[in-house]
Amino acid sequence: MRPRLQLLAGIVAAAALATGAAFAARPAAADATPAHHPLYMPNLQSLASPALQPPPVTVPPVCVPDPVNGCVGAGVPPAGQPGVVNMAYFGGHVQVAPKIYLVLWGWGEQGAWSHKRGGMPARDPDGAGARMIAFLKAIGGTQWAGVQTQYFQLDPGGWKEHITNPSSQLKGIWWDDTNASHSNLSYQEIAQEAARGAAHFKIKDLKNSQVIVAQPENFEDGQFLTAGYCAWHDYTQPQFYPGVTPGISFTNMPYVLELGTSCGQDSVNAAPGGDLDGFSIVLGHEVEETVTDPGAEDVIDGNSLGGWYDYSGYENGDKCAWVGYTGVPGTAQNVPGGLNNITGNDGKLYPVQSLWSNDSAEGAGYCAGAGDDLPVTG
């Protein structure tokens, strides 16, 4: 989804230089019923694609964080009026104890790959699967993942339950070559594989769990190469995924190397070492959006399942996607809020995008966590 860096006056100049643009809010549609679709991460060339934008905000948030009063309720801004820059809480659950499960579907099947590379396993010729596994193992306890701990859900008594940042968040890996995959996968088939993953892992705590379905080169989601996105996440509900176990937060993770620099290849680190940059950048975007908005902004019978997003429907990853990056390798480094390497809990470097923090810039809000935050002044 298109980042909407609608910054308050005190940081407009710095932010506009860092991101290249600042945009007005999309008018809210308070009386409309949004058509369901997954929440997309557009690639670099498709940031403004109307088809990839989030659904309009149709319900007011439960809580807009306030430094004096803690939480204040607020209605949807009138049509044509600018939205609030920061993230608001819309009443759904968040993942207070994040658990991540990775399914590498069909990576060992015949026809999954069009190439081989010396020294690499046949089922992972570029090392992308190994990179995603290492990244997911390494994010727990990092400052980057810690940006999420400011966000919370309200229990029935109105008490805040904040997201935590445990050191071990990857709870399961499944190289699934049993359930046959193929090219041109439908969204329904990807949701079905996520449900098979939930069953395989025997997940009991769906509210705090997410299932990532990663595809190899030739068994991609059928729209990935043409629709303009790098990945997406969603939430299984009978209205949208009939016959699939409800309540599963899942990510569709295509083989982003196929779209090259559009999905982050060499965007932080120089080639060939940066060829897999996009896998941690895109995957991190989806993982952390799922932690803060596992209900994927769904509104069922007037009840919001969504967690945290802004008044234009943009989640914490959307608002900071591709900041500072022009498609030229290395251009996003050393830009406030831009793509950057972080040090994982294993001591290794992983390229990520920053995440929206309401606490950044003295509460004005900005992209943070990737080690290139705006300076704090007081």
C-alpha positions as CSV (number, residue, x, y, z in Angstrom):
1,M,0.0,0.0,0.0
2,R,1.2,3.5,-0.8
3,P,3.0,5.2,2.1
4,R,1.2,8.3,3.2
5,L,3.8,10.4,5.1
6,Q,1.5,13.2,6.2
7,L,3.8,14.8,8.6
8,L,3.1,17.5,11.1
9,A,4.6,21.0,10.5
10,G,7.6,20.5,12.7
11,I,9.1,17.7,10.5
12,V,7.6,18.3,7.1
13,A,10.8,19.7,5.6
14,A,13.0,16.9,6.7
15,A,10.5,14.2,5.9
16,A,9.7,15.5,2.4
17,L,13.4,15.4,1.6
18,A,13.8,11.9,3.0
19,T,10.8,10.3,1.3
20,G,10.5,12.3,-1.9
21,A,6.9,13.2,-1.3
22,A,4.1,13.9,1.2
23,F,0.5,13.2,0.4
24,A,-2.9,14.3,1.5
25,A,-5.3,11.8,3.0
26,R,-7.7,9.9,0.8
27,P,-11.3,11.0,1.7
28,A,-13.0,8.7,4.2
29,A,-16.1,6.9,3.1
30,A,-18.0,6.6,6.3
31,D,-21.2,5.1,4.8
32,A,-19.6,2.8,2.3
33,T,-19.1,-1.0,2.7
34,P,-15.6,-1.7,1.4
35,A,-15.0,-4.5,-1.0
36,H,-12.7,-7.1,0.6
37,H,-9.2,-7.6,-0.8
38,P,-5.9,-8.5,0.8
39,L,-3.7,-5.7,2.1
40,Y,-1.0,-5.3,-0.6
41,M,2.6,-4.1,-0.5
42,P,3.0,-2.4,-3.9
43,N,6.3,-2.7,-5.6
44,L,8.4,0.5,-6.3
45,Q,6.8,1.2,-9.6
46,S,3.2,0.7,-8.5
47,L,2.9,2.8,-5.3
48,A,0.1,4.9,-6.7
49,S,-1.9,2.0,-8.3
50,P,-5.6,2.5,-7.2
51,A,-6.1,-1.3,-7.2
52,L,-3.5,-1.8,-4.5
53,Q,-4.8,0.8,-2.0
54,P,-6.4,-0.2,1.3
55,P,-10.1,-0.2,1.7
56,P,-11.6,3.1,2.9
57,V,-11.9,3.5,6.6
58,T,-15.5,3.0,7.5
59,V,-15.6,2.8,11.3
60,P,-14.1,5.2,13.8
61,P,-11.2,4.1,15.9
62,V,-11.6,3.0,19.5
63,C,-8.5,4.8,20.7
64,V,-6.3,7.6,19.4
65,P,-3.3,7.7,21.7
66,D,-3.1,10.9,23.7
67,P,-0.2,11.9,25.9
68,V,-2.5,13.5,28.5
69,N,-5.6,11.4,28.5
70,G,-4.1,8.1,27.3
71,C,-6.9,7.2,24.8
72,V,-9.4,9.4,23.2
73,G,-12.1,8.3,20.7
74,A,-12.4,10.0,17.4
75,G,-14.7,9.9,14.4
76,V,-13.7,9.4,10.8
77,P,-12.7,12.8,9.4
78,P,-15.3,14.3,7.1
79,A,-14.8,13.6,3.4
80,G,-12.2,15.9,1.9
81,Q,-10.6,16.7,5.2
82,P,-7.0,15.5,6.0
83,G,-6.7,12.4,8.1
84,V,-4.7,12.0,11.3
85,V,-1.0,11.2,10.6
86,N,-0.5,8.7,13.4
87,M,-1.8,5.2,13.8
88,A,-5.0,4.7,15.7
89,Y,-6.5,1.6,17.3
90,F,-9.7,0.3,15.7
91,G,-10.7,-2.3,18.3
92,G,-9.5,-5.7,16.9
93,H,-6.9,-7.9,18.5
94,V,-3.2,-7.5,18.1
95,Q,-0.5,-10.2,18.5
96,V,0.7,-9.5,22.0
97,A,3.0,-12.6,21.9
98,P,4.0,-12.9,18.3
99,K,4.5,-16.4,16.8
100,I,5.6,-16.9,13.2
101,Y,5.2,-20.0,11.2
102,L,6.9,-20.3,7.7
103,V,5.6,-22.7,5.0
104,L,7.9,-23.1,2.0
105,W,5.3,-24.6,-0.4
106,G,6.4,-26.7,-3.3
107,W,10.1,-25.6,-3.2
108,G,11.2,-29.2,-3.6
109,E,8.7,-30.2,-6.3
110,Q,9.6,-30.8,-9.9
111,G,9.2,-27.7,-12.0
112,A,9.6,-25.3,-9.1
113,W,12.8,-23.8,-10.5
114,S,14.1,-22.6,-13.9
115,H,17.7,-22.4,-12.8
116,K,20.4,-24.0,-10.6
117,R,23.3,-22.4,-8.8
118,G,26.4,-24.3,-7.8
119,G,26.8,-25.0,-4.2
120,M,23.1,-24.4,-3.3
121,P,20.5,-26.9,-2.5
122,A,18.3,-27.9,-5.4
123,R,15.2,-26.8,-3.5
124,D,16.7,-23.4,-2.7
125,P,19.0,-22.5,-5.5
126,D,19.4,-18.8,-4.6
127,G,19.4,-19.3,-0.8
128,A,16.3,-17.3,-0.4
129,G,14.6,-19.8,1.8
130,A,17.6,-20.0,4.1
131,R,17.7,-16.2,4.2
132,M,14.0,-15.9,5.2
133,I,14.5,-18.5,7.9
134,A,17.6,-16.8,9.3
135,F,15.8,-13.4,9.3
136,L,12.7,-14.6,11.1
137,K,14.9,-16.3,13.7
138,A,16.9,-13.1,14.2
139,I,14.2,-10.4,14.5
140,G,13.1,-11.1,18.1
141,G,14.4,-8.7,20.7
142,T,15.7,-6.2,18.1
143,Q,15.1,-2.5,18.3
144,W,13.4,-2.8,14.9
145,A,10.8,-5.3,16.1
146,G,10.6,-3.3,19.4
147,V,8.9,-0.4,17.6
148,Q,5.7,-2.5,17.9
149,T,5.7,-2.5,21.7
150,Q,4.1,0.9,21.8
151,Y,0.9,-0.6,20.2
152,F,-1.7,-2.5,22.2
153,Q,-5.2,-4.0,22.4
154,L,-7.8,-3.2,25.1
155,D,-9.1,-6.0,27.2
156,P,-12.8,-6.2,28.2
157,G,-12.0,-4.0,31.2
158,G,-10.3,-1.3,29.1
159,W,-6.8,-2.2,30.2
160,K,-4.0,-2.0,27.6
161,E,-2.2,-5.2,26.6
162,H,0.9,-4.1,24.8
163,I,2.6,-6.1,22.0
164,T,5.8,-7.8,23.3
165,N,9.1,-8.5,21.6
166,P,10.2,-12.0,22.6
167,S,13.6,-13.1,21.5
168,S,12.3,-16.2,19.8
169,Q,9.4,-15.6,17.4
170,L,9.8,-18.2,14.6
171,K,8.1,-21.2,15.9
172,G,7.9,-23.6,13.0
173,I,9.3,-24.2,9.4
174,W,7.6,-26.6,6.9
175,W,9.1,-27.5,3.5
176,D,5.8,-28.7,2.1
177,D,6.3,-30.9,-1.0
178,T,3.4,-33.2,-0.1
179,N,0.5,-30.9,-1.1
180,A,1.2,-30.2,-4.8
181,S,1.7,-26.6,-5.9
182,H,1.6,-25.1,-9.4
183,S,1.9,-21.8,-11.3
184,N,-0.9,-19.2,-11.2
185,L,-2.0,-20.0,-7.7
186,S,-5.3,-18.4,-6.6
187,Y,-5.8,-16.4,-3.4
188,Q,-8.1,-19.2,-2.2
189,E,-5.4,-21.8,-2.7
190,I,-2.9,-19.8,-0.8
191,A,-5.4,-19.4,2.1
192,Q,-6.0,-23.2,2.0
193,E,-2.2,-23.8,2.2
194,A,-2.1,-21.5,5.2
195,A,-4.8,-23.5,6.9
196,R,-2.9,-26.7,6.1
197,G,0.1,-25.1,7.7
198,A,-1.8,-24.2,10.8
199,A,-2.9,-27.8,11.1
200,H,0.6,-29.1,10.4
201,F,2.0,-26.9,13.2
202,K,-0.9,-27.7,15.5
203,I,-1.4,-24.0,16.2
204,K,-3.7,-23.5,19.2
205,D,-3.1,-19.8,19.7
206,L,-4.3,-18.4,16.3
207,K,-4.8,-14.9,17.7
208,N,-1.0,-14.5,18.3
209,S,0.1,-16.6,15.3
210,Q,0.7,-15.9,11.6
211,V,1.4,-18.3,8.8
212,I,3.6,-17.2,5.9
213,V,3.2,-19.1,2.6
214,A,6.3,-18.6,0.5
215,Q,6.4,-19.7,-3.1
216,P,9.4,-20.8,-5.3
217,E,10.2,-19.2,-8.6
218,N,7.7,-21.0,-10.9
219,F,4.8,-21.6,-8.5
220,E,3.8,-18.0,-7.9
221,D,0.5,-16.3,-7.1
222,G,-1.1,-15.8,-10.5
223,Q,-1.2,-12.0,-10.2
224,F,2.2,-11.4,-8.7
225,L,4.1,-10.7,-12.0
226,T,1.5,-8.3,-13.4
227,A,-0.5,-6.7,-10.6
228,G,2.3,-4.5,-9.1
229,Y,2.7,-5.9,-5.6
230,C,5.5,-7.7,-3.8
231,A,3.4,-9.5,-1.2
232,W,0.2,-9.2,0.8
233,H,-1.4,-10.3,4.0
234,D,-5.0,-11.2,5.0
235,Y,-7.2,-12.8,7.5
236,T,-9.4,-15.9,6.8
237,Q,-13.1,-15.3,7.2
238,P,-15.9,-17.5,5.6
239,Q,-17.3,-14.6,3.6
240,F,-13.9,-14.2,1.8
241,Y,-12.3,-17.7,2.0
242,P,-15.1,-20.2,2.0
243,G,-14.3,-23.6,3.5
244,V,-11.0,-22.4,5.0
245,T,-10.5,-22.4,8.8
246,P,-11.5,-19.0,10.0
247,G,-9.2,-16.7,12.1
248,I,-5.9,-17.4,10.4
249,S,-3.6,-14.4,9.8
250,F,-1.5,-15.3,6.8
251,T,0.9,-13.8,4.3
252,N,1.4,-14.5,0.6
253,M,5.1,-14.3,0.0
254,P,6.0,-14.6,-3.7
255,Y,9.5,-15.1,-5.0
256,V,10.3,-11.4,-5.0
257,L,13.6,-11.9,-6.8
258,E,11.6,-12.3,-10.0
259,L,10.8,-8.5,-9.9
260,G,14.3,-7.5,-9.1
261,T,14.9,-3.9,-7.9
262,S,11.1,-3.3,-7.9
263,C,10.9,-5.5,-4.8
264,G,14.2,-4.5,-3.2
265,Q,17.0,-6.4,-4.9
266,D,20.3,-4.7,-4.0
267,S,18.4,-1.8,-2.5
268,V,20.5,-1.6,0.6
269,N,23.6,-3.8,-0.1
270,A,25.6,-3.9,-3.3
271,A,25.3,-6.8,-5.7
272,P,25.8,-9.7,-5.5
273,G,25.6,-9.6,-1.6
274,G,22.4,-7.6,-1.8
275,D,20.6,-9.8,-4.4
276,L,18.3,-11.2,-1.6
277,D,17.7,-7.8,0.1
278,G,14.1,-7.9,-1.0
279,F,13.2,-11.1,0.9
280,S,13.8,-9.6,4.4
281,I,12.5,-6.1,3.4
282,V,9.2,-7.4,2.0
283,L,8.8,-10.2,4.5
284,G,9.5,-7.9,7.4
285,H,6.9,-5.4,6.1
286,E,4.2,-8.2,6.1
287,V,5.2,-9.7,9.4
288,E,5.1,-6.5,11.4
289,E,1.9,-5.3,9.8
290,T,0.3,-8.6,10.7
291,V,1.5,-8.3,14.3
292,T,-0.3,-4.9,14.7
293,D,-3.2,-5.6,12.4
294,P,-3.9,-9.4,12.3
295,G,-7.5,-8.8,11.3
296,A,-6.4,-7.0,8.2
297,E,-8.9,-4.2,8.5
298,D,-11.9,-6.4,8.0
299,V,-15.3,-5.1,9.1
300,I,-17.8,-7.8,9.6
301,D,-21.4,-6.8,10.4
302,G,-20.3,-3.4,11.5
303,N,-17.6,-4.9,13.9
304,S,-14.0,-3.9,13.2
305,L,-11.5,-6.8,13.3
306,G,-8.7,-4.3,12.5
307,G,-6.0,-3.4,14.9
308,W,-3.7,-0.4,14.1
309,Y,-3.7,1.7,11.0
310,D,-4.2,5.4,10.1
311,Y,-7.3,7.2,8.9
312,S,-6.4,6.4,5.3
313,G,-6.2,2.7,6.0
314,Y,-2.4,2.6,5.9
315,E,-0.6,0.2,8.3
316,N,2.7,0.7,10.0
317,G,4.6,-0.9,7.1
318,D,2.8,0.9,4.4
319,K,3.6,4.3,5.8
320,C,7.3,3.6,5.5
321,A,7.6,1.4,2.5
322,W,10.4,2.2,0.1
323,V,11.3,5.5,1.9
324,G,14.3,7.1,0.3
325,Y,14.6,4.4,-2.4
326,T,14.6,5.4,-6.1
327,G,15.3,2.0,-7.6
328,V,19.0,2.8,-7.8
329,P,20.9,0.4,-5.6
330,G,22.0,1.8,-2.3
331,T,20.0,5.1,-2.6
332,A,17.9,4.5,0.5
333,Q,20.8,4.3,3.0
334,N,21.5,7.1,5.4
335,V,18.1,8.7,4.8
336,P,15.9,9.3,7.9
337,G,13.4,6.5,8.0
338,G,14.9,4.8,4.9
339,L,15.7,1.2,4.2
340,N,18.8,0.1,6.1
341,N,20.6,-2.9,7.6
342,I,19.7,-3.9,11.2
343,T,21.7,-6.3,13.4
344,G,19.7,-9.3,14.2
345,N,19.8,-11.2,17.5
346,D,22.4,-13.5,15.8
347,G,24.8,-10.6,15.2
348,K,24.3,-10.7,11.5
349,L,23.0,-7.8,9.2
350,Y,19.6,-7.9,7.6
351,P,18.1,-5.2,5.3
352,V,14.7,-3.9,6.4
353,Q,12.4,-1.0,5.9
354,S,11.6,1.1,9.0
355,L,8.2,1.0,10.7
356,W,5.8,3.8,11.6
357,S,6.2,4.9,15.2
358,N,3.7,7.2,16.8
359,D,6.3,7.9,19.4
360,S,8.9,9.2,16.9
361,A,9.7,12.9,16.4
362,E,8.4,13.7,19.9
363,G,5.0,12.2,19.2
364,A,4.5,13.7,15.7
365,G,5.2,10.2,14.4
366,Y,7.6,9.0,11.7
367,C,9.4,6.0,10.4
368,A,11.7,4.4,12.9
369,G,13.6,1.3,14.0
370,A,16.1,0.7,11.2
371,G,18.9,2.7,12.8
372,D,18.2,5.9,10.7
373,D,15.6,7.5,12.8
374,L,15.0,11.2,12.8
375,P,17.1,12.9,15.5
376,V,15.2,13.6,18.7
377,T,15.4,17.1,19.9
378,G,14.0,18.5,23.2
